[in-house]
Amino acid sequence: MAACGTGGTGSAPVNAADVRFVQMMVQHHRQGIEIAKVGAARAVTPELKTLSAAIASTQQTEVEMMLRWLHSWEQPLTPPDGAHDHHGGLPDIDQKRIAELKRSPSLESDLLTLLITHQDGAVQMAADEVRDGVAPAVTQWAAQVQESRRAQIERLRDLLGR
């Protein structure tokens, strides 16, 4: 991967960890958007419906930001096969689980459980970036992801416990 050095003339340094993290987070966010859209459309609890819509909106904005980074670094938009192996083998939430969620008779508890798992994956991926990345904007954003997703997980757990 041609990710060491700089992403272009006069730009901040970028390493392979930065590129891998952003590529993987684009995919991760796209799944999160799909999950959150199910909640925004089908949740009955107002707080869960609002939180789901906010997650979908935030993650869409973040995907656009990450794609701009990858373009500016002249890097592929998708990670190579096996990229999750470098992050402890974190599993992708597959399309089957999202389809099952759409048909779930216990949508809210299943949605909450899936969102908690999904957001925890983001926290773990962001921790790797904070530790291994060198691009200041990316490592700062990764630290923000850790903080915001942990707060979301707490809200989601609270809703699940009701």
RODO-2510 file (C-alpha; in nm, 4 decimals, decimal comma):
residues 162
     n   res          X          Y          Z
     1     m     0,0000     0,0000     0,0000
     2     a     0,1490     0,3317    -0,1039
     3     a     0,0383     0,5024     0,2146
     4     c     0,3575     0,6103     0,3806
     5     g     0,4933     0,9606     0,3595
     6     t     0,2603     1,2356     0,2510
     7     g    -0,0728     1,2335     0,0725
     8     g     0,0451     1,5031    -0,1694
     9     t     0,2535     1,8137    -0,1893
    10     g     0,2463     2,0060     0,1375
    11     s     0,0000     1,7759     0,3117
    12     a     0,0329     1,6137     0,6517
    13     p     0,1924     1,2693     0,6749
    14     v    -0,0306     0,9668     0,6307
    15     n     0,0611     0,6081     0,7074
    16     a    -0,0878     0,2683     0,6254
    17     a    -0,2810     0,2640     0,9552
    18     d    -0,4547     0,5908     0,8629
    19     v    -0,5522     0,4628     0,5196
    20     r    -0,6700     0,1237     0,6474
    21     f    -0,8734     0,2836     0,9270
    22     v    -1,0493     0,5279     0,6951
    23     q    -1,1192     0,2618     0,4323
    24     m    -1,2643     0,0271     0,6928
    25     m    -1,4634     0,3002     0,8655
    26     v    -1,6300     0,3960     0,5369
    27     q    -1,7617     0,0403     0,5086
    28     h    -1,8461     0,0274     0,8780
    29     h    -2,0353     0,3564     0,8606
    30     r    -2,2310     0,2474     0,5539
    31     q    -2,3558    -0,0525     0,7506
    32     g    -2,4333     0,1742     1,0456
    33     i    -2,6367     0,3998     0,8204
    34     e    -2,8405     0,1029     0,6997
    35     i    -2,9049    -0,0138     1,0556
    36     a    -2,9909     0,3356     1,1798
    37     k    -3,2296     0,3961     0,8898
    38     v    -3,4261     0,0884     0,9977
    39     g    -3,4563     0,2413     1,3443
    40     a    -3,5499     0,5834     1,2114
    41     a    -3,8237     0,4297     1,0002
    42     r    -3,9605     0,1602     1,2310
    43     a    -3,8795     0,2411     1,5939
    44     v    -4,1764     0,3380     1,8076
    45     t    -3,9906     0,4880     2,1032
    46     p    -3,9383     0,8570     2,0156
    47     e    -3,5878     0,8746     2,1669
    48     l    -3,4739     0,5662     1,9729
    49     k    -3,6291     0,6969     1,6513
    50     t    -3,4530     1,0336     1,6966
    51     l    -3,1201     0,8763     1,7963
    52     s    -3,1346     0,6418     1,4954
    53     a    -3,1966     0,9331     1,2583
    54     a    -2,9102     1,1286     1,4167
    55     i    -2,6726     0,8320     1,3820
    56     a    -2,7630     0,7905     1,0137
    57     s    -2,7149     1,1619     0,9440
    58     t    -2,3863     1,1913     1,1353
    59     q    -2,2385     0,8819     0,9786
    60     q    -2,3347     0,9963     0,6269
    61     t    -2,1514     1,3243     0,6859
    62     e    -1,8525     1,1321     0,8217
    63     v    -1,8479     0,8992     0,5174
    64     e    -1,8256     1,2021     0,2901
    65     m    -1,5366     1,3410     0,4990
    66     m    -1,3517     1,0086     0,4895
    67     l    -1,3964     0,9731     0,1133
    68     r    -1,2458     1,3217     0,0705
    69     w    -0,9455     1,2103     0,2767
    70     l    -0,8951     0,8988     0,0668
    71     h    -0,9217     1,0989    -0,2556
    72     s    -0,6728     1,3580    -0,1293
    73     w    -0,4322     1,0784    -0,0360
    74     e    -0,4862     0,9134    -0,3759
    75     q    -0,5797     0,5878    -0,2033
    76     p    -0,8393     0,3226    -0,2931
    77     l    -1,1820     0,3794    -0,1405
    78     t    -1,2106     0,0209    -0,0177
    79     p    -0,9722    -0,1843     0,1953
    80     p    -0,8003    -0,4927     0,0589
    81     d    -0,9473    -0,8316     0,1442
    82     g    -0,8562    -0,9365     0,4982
    83     a    -0,8151    -0,5781     0,6210
    84     h    -1,0142    -0,6559     0,9353
    85     d    -0,7417    -0,9034     1,0318
    86     h    -0,5217    -0,6037     1,1213
    87     h    -0,7885    -0,4818     1,3656
    88     g    -0,8290    -0,7994     1,5640
    89     g    -1,0521    -0,9596     1,3049
    90     l    -1,3534    -0,7424     1,3893
    91     p    -1,6487    -0,8911     1,2038
    92     d    -1,8587    -0,6931     0,9634
    93     i    -2,2281    -0,6837     1,0403
    94     d    -2,3491    -0,8645     0,7349
    95     q    -2,6454    -0,7930     0,5139
    96     k    -2,8242    -1,0991     0,6523
    97     r    -2,8368    -0,9485     1,0036
    98     i    -2,9637    -0,6181     0,8672
    99     a    -3,2335    -0,7999     0,6656
   100     e    -3,3315    -0,9946     0,9786
   101     l    -3,3579    -0,6673     1,1693
   102     k    -3,5979    -0,5291     0,9094
   103     r    -3,8305    -0,8267     0,9694
   104     s    -3,7791    -0,8543     1,3444
   105     p    -4,0915    -0,8842     1,5591
   106     s    -3,8895    -0,7404     1,8501
   107     l    -3,7391    -0,4604     1,6456
   108     e    -3,6438    -0,2190     1,9209
   109     s    -3,4490    -0,4618     2,1397
   110     d    -3,2827    -0,6170     1,8344
   111     l    -3,2016    -0,2719     1,6953
   112     l    -3,0529    -0,1585     2,0259
   113     t    -2,8412    -0,4735     2,0542
   114     l    -2,7170    -0,4413     1,6978
   115     l    -2,6389    -0,0698     1,7345
   116     i    -2,4476    -0,1333     2,0581
   117     t    -2,2375    -0,3996     1,8843
   118     h    -2,1872    -0,1780     1,5815
   119     q    -2,0837     0,1301     1,7798
   120     d    -1,8491    -0,0786     1,9959
   121     g    -1,6771    -0,1928     1,6770
   122     a    -1,6207     0,1720     1,5856
   123     v    -1,4711     0,2408     1,9288
   124     q    -1,2276    -0,0488     1,8878
   125     m    -1,1278     0,0535     1,5352
   126     a    -1,0785     0,4141     1,6474
   127     a    -0,8550     0,2992     1,9345
   128     d    -0,6248     0,1306     1,6827
   129     e    -0,6085     0,4520     1,4791
   130     v    -0,5320     0,6657     1,7849
   131     r    -0,2489     0,4254     1,8700
   132     d    -0,1069     0,3668     1,5194
   133     g    -0,2076     0,6576     1,2963
   134     v     0,0003     0,9648     1,2162
   135     a    -0,2399     1,1931     1,0264
   136     p    -0,3394     1,4568     1,2847
   137     a    -0,6926     1,5155     1,1512
   138     v    -0,7610     1,1425     1,1382
   139     t    -0,6242     1,0583     1,4820
   140     q    -0,8129     1,3543     1,6334
   141     w    -1,1346     1,2427     1,4663
   142     a    -1,0732     0,8840     1,5841
   143     a    -1,0476     1,0112     1,9432
   144     q    -1,3777     1,1945     1,8938
   145     v    -1,5331     0,8744     1,7560
   146     q    -1,4260     0,6889     2,0686
   147     e    -1,5858     0,9495     2,2936
   148     s    -1,9084     0,9989     2,0989
   149     r    -1,9706     0,6299     2,0335
   150     r    -1,9114     0,5407     2,3982
   151     a    -2,1732     0,8011     2,4925
   152     q    -2,4116     0,6565     2,2346
   153     i    -2,3545     0,3063     2,3680
   154     e    -2,4483     0,4259     2,7167
   155     r    -2,7689     0,5841     2,5838
   156     l    -2,8485     0,2685     2,3876
   157     r    -2,7877     0,0485     2,6927
   158     d    -3,0121     0,2751     2,8967
   159     l    -3,2896     0,2405     2,6384
   160     l    -3,2376    -0,1366     2,6283
   161     g    -3,2705    -0,1551     3,0068
   162     r    -3,6095     0,0156     3,0097
***
